[in-house]
Each structure stands twice: as C-alpha cells, then as structure tokens.
Amino acid sequence: MTVRLLLVSIRIELAMFLREPANVFFTLALPVLLVSINAGNTPWPALREAGLTTADGITPGLIVMVILTAGLMVLPETVAGYRERGVLRRLRVSPIRSWQVLAAQAGLQALVTVIGLVLLTGLAVVAFGARLPVLAPFVLALSTALAAVLGVGFLIAGRAPTTRSAQAIGAALYFPALFVSGAVIPEEGLPAAVRAINDWLPFSYLVDGLRAAWWHGEVDGTALGVGIATAAVCAAAATRLFRWS
C-alpha cells in the first residue's frame, strides 16, 4: 500500500467514523465531559504533595479511555462489520493484503487518539490549570499504550465473525479495563480488592505509564515492557489468525 493510498483510506475511515454519533460521543465527547465535571474537585493527597491539580490526576487515565474506546470497541466492530457484509471477502481477491487493511484501521485509531489527546489536554491545561507533560516520556508512553490496545483490538477484529460478536468480546474487555485499571476512576479511589486485580491487567500498566510521564516526566519501565509485550504478542497473533470471511 502506497502512502497516498493509506492516507486516502484513513480519510475515508475517518469520515465514516464521524458519521456515527455514538463513536464520536463515547470516544471523544465523553472523556472531555468527565474532565469538565471532575477536574474542579479537590486534589487527592498524592496530587497535593506533588503540586498537581485534579486535572493532572485524571487526564492521563481519560486519554487511555480514548484509546480503549477506539481500540477495543470501534476497531473490532468496524472490521467485523466489513467481514459480515462481505467487504473483506471481496478485498481478498484484490491486491490488498490483510496487513494493509489493518494499517488503515491503525492509522484511523491513531488519528482519533491524537484528536482526543488534543481536546483533553487543551481543556485540562487551559481551563483547570494542569501542567503540560514532558514531551519525550509522554510520547513514548502514549505510543506504547496505543500499540498495546490496538494489538488487542486487532486480535478481536481478526477473528470475530459478526459485528455483534465483536461488540460482545470488546465490551467484555472494555468495561473492566475502564473501571478497574484506573482509567475512569483513579486507582486511589478503588477498593483494595480491586486494586489487587490491577496487577494482572495490562491496561492498568498503560495508565501507570501515562501517569508517570505526565506527573513526573519519567518513563515507567514496567509499564513500557508490559505494553510492548502486549502489542507484539497480540499483533503477531492477529496477523496469523486474520480471517477474510
């Protein structure tokens, strides 16, 4: 796939994404709404000690929320829908390869993540006094989180035979990831039993990685390793198991 064809594919996919109100609301609007509602609250003790605002505390997790919504819900549903309607089967007899189909979807979800990141960061910094994160550690943590979630999303998309099955599998991972990993409810507000589960969820490490980058300008080595391993294993499995019909 040439760069031009890839860009055209991403533009088409973006137009289709924006035509779905549910996609736009849950991926982009809802995280912004959550910042607006909660960022004015009193910072919890760990934030106060570090001189951070509540907006600093919740924004990294909500960025992960954008990635999770795009990667675990929108991407599998889109690809499975193409499979169910026979679009992928027709592409199979064309020069397009499976990795090229996935590349266009990856480009779309990366673009959506950037849009969500700009909206969330702009609101948190301008309206609620959050600090701008140190660029290099933050970009590294963001890229790792995006790659890990897309790897899982590709694995679902590669096997789910129908849109409904993709929605069911994605939701089974998405909602625990949101509410247990600390993406929506900060880890400090979760019961001890729930926090113990975090050690077994790769998504919680992604939140930790973005937090470390945003709060302290540091790279969380454990989060980086878990994210890279998740991305590599799931992407390899997705490529191998991808079905056209």
NORKA-V403132 format. One record per backbone hydrogen bond with DSSP energy under -1.0 kcal/mol. CO is the residue of the C=O (numbers start at 1). NH is the residue of the N-H. E is the energy in kcal/mol with one decimal. If there is no record, write none. Layout:
co->CO nh->NH e->E
co->CO nh->NH e->E
//
This chain:
co->2 nh->6 e->-2.4
co->3 nh->7 e->-2.6
co->4 nh->8 e->-2.3
co->5 nh->9 e->-2.4
co->6 nh->10 e->-2.5
co->7 nh->11 e->-2.4
co->8 nh->12 e->-2.3
co->9 nh->13 e->-2.6
co->10 nh->14 e->-2.7
co->11 nh->15 e->-2.1
co->12 nh->16 e->-2.0
co->13 nh->17 e->-2.4
co->14 nh->18 e->-2.6
co->17 nh->20 e->-1.5
co->20 nh->24 e->-1.9
co->21 nh->25 e->-2.6
co->22 nh->26 e->-2.5
co->23 nh->27 e->-2.0
co->24 nh->28 e->-2.0
co->24 nh->29 e->-2.0
co->25 nh->30 e->-3.6
co->28 nh->32 e->-1.1
co->29 nh->33 e->-2.4
co->30 nh->34 e->-2.4
co->31 nh->35 e->-1.9
co->32 nh->36 e->-2.3
co->33 nh->37 e->-2.1
co->34 nh->38 e->-2.2
co->35 nh->39 e->-2.7
co->38 nh->41 e->-1.8
co->44 nh->47 e->-1.2
co->44 nh->48 e->-1.9
co->45 nh->49 e->-2.5
co->46 nh->50 e->-1.1
co->47 nh->52 e->-3.1
co->48 nh->51 e->-1.2
co->53 nh->57 e->-1.6
co->54 nh->58 e->-2.2
co->55 nh->59 e->-2.1
co->58 nh->62 e->-1.9
co->59 nh->63 e->-2.0
co->60 nh->64 e->-1.7
co->61 nh->65 e->-1.7
co->62 nh->66 e->-1.8
co->63 nh->67 e->-1.9
co->64 nh->68 e->-2.9
co->65 nh->69 e->-2.7
co->66 nh->70 e->-2.3
co->67 nh->71 e->-3.0
co->68 nh->72 e->-2.8
co->69 nh->73 e->-1.2
co->69 nh->74 e->-2.2
co->70 nh->75 e->-2.3
co->73 nh->77 e->-1.5
co->74 nh->78 e->-2.4
co->75 nh->79 e->-2.4
co->76 nh->80 e->-2.7
co->77 nh->81 e->-2.0
co->78 nh->82 e->-2.0
co->79 nh->83 e->-2.1
co->80 nh->84 e->-2.9
co->81 nh->85 e->-2.1
co->82 nh->87 e->-2.0
co->82 nh->88 e->-1.0
co->83 nh->86 e->-1.1
co->86 nh->90 e->-1.7
co->87 nh->91 e->-1.9
co->88 nh->92 e->-1.5
co->91 nh->94 e->-1.7
co->97 nh->101 e->-1.6
co->98 nh->102 e->-2.2
co->99 nh->103 e->-2.0
co->100 nh->104 e->-1.8
co->101 nh->105 e->-1.6
co->102 nh->106 e->-2.8
co->103 nh->107 e->-2.5
co->104 nh->108 e->-2.0
co->105 nh->109 e->-2.6
co->106 nh->110 e->-2.3
co->107 nh->111 e->-2.1
co->108 nh->112 e->-2.6
co->109 nh->113 e->-2.2
co->110 nh->114 e->-2.1
co->111 nh->115 e->-2.3
co->112 nh->116 e->-2.6
co->113 nh->117 e->-2.8
co->114 nh->118 e->-2.5
co->115 nh->119 e->-2.2
co->116 nh->120 e->-2.7
co->117 nh->121 e->-2.8
co->118 nh->122 e->-2.4
co->119 nh->123 e->-2.1
co->120 nh->124 e->-2.7
co->121 nh->125 e->-2.6
co->122 nh->126 e->-2.5
co->123 nh->127 e->-2.1
co->124 nh->130 e->-2.4
co->134 nh->138 e->-1.7
co->135 nh->139 e->-3.0
co->136 nh->140 e->-2.1
co->137 nh->141 e->-2.5
co->138 nh->142 e->-2.9
co->139 nh->143 e->-2.7
co->140 nh->144 e->-2.1
co->141 nh->145 e->-2.4
co->142 nh->146 e->-2.6
co->143 nh->147 e->-2.5
co->144 nh->148 e->-2.4
co->145 nh->149 e->-2.4
co->146 nh->150 e->-2.5
co->147 nh->151 e->-2.0
co->148 nh->152 e->-1.8
co->149 nh->153 e->-2.7
co->150 nh->154 e->-3.0
co->151 nh->155 e->-1.8
co->152 nh->156 e->-2.0
co->153 nh->157 e->-2.8
co->154 nh->158 e->-2.5
co->156 nh->160 e->-2.7
co->158 nh->243 e->-1.7
co->162 nh->166 e->-2.0
co->163 nh->167 e->-2.5
co->164 nh->168 e->-2.4
co->165 nh->169 e->-2.5
co->166 nh->170 e->-2.6
co->167 nh->171 e->-2.7
co->168 nh->172 e->-2.0
co->169 nh->173 e->-1.1
co->170 nh->174 e->-3.0
co->171 nh->175 e->-1.9
co->173 nh->177 e->-1.8
co->174 nh->178 e->-2.3
co->175 nh->179 e->-2.3
co->176 nh->180 e->-2.2
co->178 nh->184 e->-1.8
co->186 nh->189 e->-2.2
co->187 nh->190 e->-1.6
co->191 nh->195 e->-2.3
co->192 nh->196 e->-1.8
co->197 nh->200 e->-2.3
co->198 nh->201 e->-1.7
co->202 nh->206 e->-1.1
co->203 nh->207 e->-1.6
co->204 nh->208 e->-2.1
co->205 nh->209 e->-2.4
co->206 nh->210 e->-2.0
co->207 nh->211 e->-2.4
co->208 nh->212 e->-2.7
co->209 nh->213 e->-1.9
co->210 nh->214 e->-2.6
co->211 nh->215 e->-3.6
co->212 nh->216 e->-1.7
co->212 nh->218 e->-1.9
co->220 nh->224 e->-2.5
co->221 nh->225 e->-2.5
co->222 nh->226 e->-2.6
co->223 nh->227 e->-2.5
co->224 nh->228 e->-2.4
co->225 nh->229 e->-2.4
co->226 nh->230 e->-2.5
co->227 nh->231 e->-2.4
co->228 nh->232 e->-2.6
co->229 nh->233 e->-2.5
co->230 nh->234 e->-2.2
co->231 nh->235 e->-2.4
co->232 nh->236 e->-2.0
co->233 nh->237 e->-2.2
co->234 nh->238 e->-2.7
co->235 nh->239 e->-2.3
co->236 nh->240 e->-1.9
co->237 nh->241 e->-2.5
co->238 nh->242 e->-1.1
//
